[in-house]
Amino acid sequence: MNKLVTLRLATAMNESADPRVLGTIAMPGVAVAIWHRKPTPDWQNWLDALPPQNLPRLRQAMRPQDASAALTAASDAAGLAAGAHRRALIADIASLALQASQNMNALLINLQVKVSEGQDCPKWHLDAVDARLLCTLRGAGTQFGPASAPAQVSALRQVPTGSVALFRGRNWAGEPTGILHRSPPADPGQTRLLVVVDAVTEAASC
């Protein structure tokens, strides 16, 4: 006799001001873990006021411990002036790279620092990776929600600027995820700075 098998989707969204919440992505049923944090107003105002051409850009496979050097080179290439705020930016992104690698058990990572003025990934989707860390440091954060139909969500939510989200991807080993995400709609005149980290062995996909 044929039995109808219902596929269970992971839909839990764990959120906390404690960075250890990112480690809960491995718990059964968890589709996204969000570490809520708020940058200091002084630093955020500095970052938001930078001309877009001075924002660092990077796309590179590396060991997590090499992120700081790569980000320093990217900042130099963008003409980002030296100072305490620049050092804080580099240290923050390097820390995110390390935390992502630890929570994904990855010896090597793909680190992207993306600057955009449009909507890079307008469709609701799952990334073709095991998991992916997303953190918008400037501009509107990533939108996400439970899948209600193919490429549609219900109860739309948005990751706050500065907060860190670790999403399960399409290649997650185990129960598939029922949480989709996308880039936020473009805001004319606004430039977004997004940090993306995933395991180097997986294909980066919008």
Beta strands, then each sheet from edge to edge (+ up, - down):
strand 1: 12-16
strand 2: 30-35
strand 3: 58-62
strand 4: 109-116
strand 5: 131-138
strand 6: 143-149
strand 7: 152-153
strand 8: 157-158
strand 9: 164-168
strand 10: 179-182
strand 11: 192-199
sheet 1: 1+ 2+ 9- 5+ 11- 4+ 3-
sheet 2: 7+ 6- 8+
sheet 3: 7+ 6- 10+
end
